[in-house]
Amino acid sequence: MTAVAQREVERKYEFPEGAEARVDWSRLEGWTVSADPVEHRMEAVYHDTEDMALGRRLVALRRRRGGADDGWHVKFQDPGGRHELQVPLLRTPDRMPASVRNLLAGLTGGQDLRPVATLRTDRQVRTISDSTGTEVAELAVDAVEAVDERTGTRRSWSEWEVELLDGTMPEERQEQVFAAVEAVVRAAGGTPSSSRAKIARALGEEDDDAAAGSRPEQPQEPGAAADGTSGRSSGRGTGKGAGKGARTEDQGNGKKGKDKGQKGSEGKKGTKEEKGAKGKKAAAGKKGAKGKKAAADAGPDVLRAVLSELAEQLVLWDFKLRLDVPDAVHQLRVTSRSLRSVLRAAAPMLDPDVVEELDARLRELARTLSAARDAEVTAQLLSGRVADLDGLVGPAAAEDLRSRAEEQARTAAGRARRHVTGRDHLRLLADVREIAAAPPVTEECARLSGREVPDALVRRALGKVVRVAEGVAEAEQAGDTDAPQRLEHLHDVRKAVKRVRYVDAVLQRTGNRPGKRLRRAARDAEDYQDELGQVMDAAVVERWLAATAGALARSGVDRYAVGVLHGAEAARLRAGTDGAADVVGVLLSQLREDLA
């Protein structure tokens, strides 16, 4: 069974009633629309858990029959855009493939997947070709009949969509296609659609949005548009142009936006008694607001918000690692380390037994991912290292080494993907979510306010940096460290600095900022991370080159190129290690000044 993933680039359009008949595709300048549409009758059954765990995370799962792409489809989004993974139907079409269940296991948390909506679509598809006759896009007009399987409610509508056949098409050419289409659409009275997805309409979410009078919030990944394509795309064959308020399919059942308050209809003027009453009410309201804020900002609530944010990120990057999304290994590793950093910084606030046990399991996950990440780093840095040697390493040898590094990275990433499909890993995800939802807080945490918790977390993380840096400084002054020990010390300092960065980052994301002095100290610590990181990257590359040289020696292959690179990297590492000792001293002085 083969899974096929593709990037989707599409836009939807909507028309006032009767306006579709005015569309004249002969006015599509520079492009040609096929005269006779190809008709399809399709059925799509959407699946989710009882609490809509997929939809809440902008993931959609459907089983489609009919049309050109029968199969199980998983739609998702990353910063590079919206994507769809397709898995062929089994001999028993209604049976879900194990590969699909495994892919979604981290998101569902072991819950059953069940039908939540059935959509039957009559589709008419035309192709758009360029001046050479090459087909570049599909134009689809859908008439949809949907059933909300949870309530039995039936809904129907029609919608339009234009999707590029090649999602890797250069952006300039993409815009040319869409601009030409939109000129014809607007001439007929149509507009780009505010629709978000068929599944949202089928489940009545857009009815709820319209009744609330506001658009829902669109959860996004950092750096990603809500749909990855200028805010106008939807799922292929499932999110065509619809009525206002529809949702893109890969956004599933996202959170509803908060209703905006409305002003009262009373006049501005009033009697003295009325004004006095209003004044007293306003004063009482302010006091009440402060009380509510204090309650909302209780220390355990802040800690719960921070842990829940990281638990959710762990689940999402687990899903993307299973999909083999670029950078997923790195981001899952970062998230596991961020969780450990918060747990350690929050040690006095949490049950120590729980913290110790969970920390050990997260450390094991990070170790599993380390081999894959180190191989990725090596593959990324090799080209620059070759260029620095100014022709001493020939292009053939450089390409061979790069290929070896990339192959090792793929192999290590494969091992990491197998690891996350195991029961122990799924249990870890479940336990992280459980602890995040109800942290085992101590009495000390219960006494802290919401403002005090961020300060306490950052202060403890910074304290770790100071203690480690002081130890390094003492060892340097004693003069009893050799190169390996010095490298280990620098690694410890960098880990402590990264802990500050991780804690500070999740506090920012959850809107819980520490005090100004601690923010400044955290930024100062983070300023030294890159310099220390360059030393550790050199250590990773040096180890890889040494191991590769040994492997080549056993195979009888010429080791000249790897020997030259290894010698240069060893020199780089020595220089970086010697210089970084001074950097630690400067960092220590800066933090002492910040925290004085």
Secondary structure, DSSP 8 states (H G I E B T S, - for coil): ---EEEEE-EEEEE--TTGGGG--GGG-TT-EE-SS-EEEEEEEEEEE-TT-TTGGGT-EEEEEESSS--EEEEEEEETTEEEEEEE---SSTTS--HHHHHHHHHHHTT---EEEEEEEEEEEEEEEE-TTS-EEEEEEEEEEEEEETTT--EEEEEEEEEEES-TTS-HHHHHHHHHHHHHHHHHTT-EE-----HHHHHTTHHHHHHHHTS-------TT--SSSSTT----TTTS-S-STT---GGGTT--------------S---HHHHHHHHHHHHHHHHHHHHHHHHHTBHHHHHHHHHHHHHHHHHHHHHHHHTT-TTHHHHHHHHHHHHHHHHHHTGGGB-HHHHHHHHHHHHHHHHHHHHHHHHHHHHHHHHHHHHHTTTSS-HHHHHHHHHHHHHHHHHHHHHHHHHHTSHHHHHHHHHHHHHHHS--B-HHHHHSBTTHHHHHHHHHHHHHHHHHHHHHHHHHHHT---HHHHHHHHHHHHHHHHHHHHHHHHHHHTT----HHHHHHHHHHHTTHHHHHHHHHHHHHHHHHHHHHHHHHHHT---HHHHHHHHHHHHHHHHHHHHHHHHHHHHHHHHHHHH-
